[in-house]
């Protein structure tokens, strides 16, 4: 069976997601380090750091979920469209 250029490109997508998750781990470690060692900083600065971290959490979740759903659809594991699953 011949693979299309689209399915060949999915390997690069997974490598990118793996790198993104590794960098996310570094981000979480930096946030914990900041919150532990700079307790005297003002609350609005801490809230800003936590907001940016939560946005990074959301971005990482969606970046990891899209390739998984794409591969599952290509292989026929998911029959219903995303809109009927109740998630979107």
C-alpha angles and dihedrals in degrees: 000000000000117000117224121234087251094061091043089057093055091079090064089049092055092048089052092049091049091053090046092054091049091052089047089058089054090050092052091049090052092050092052090047091051095048092047099045103034102049093144094065118111121269095243091057091050090047090052092051092048091048092053090047092051090050088052089051091053092046093050092049093051093042090053095043100052097061091046093053091044093054092044091053093047091053092045098244094129116053102177124068119251094250092063094049091075095238097103 
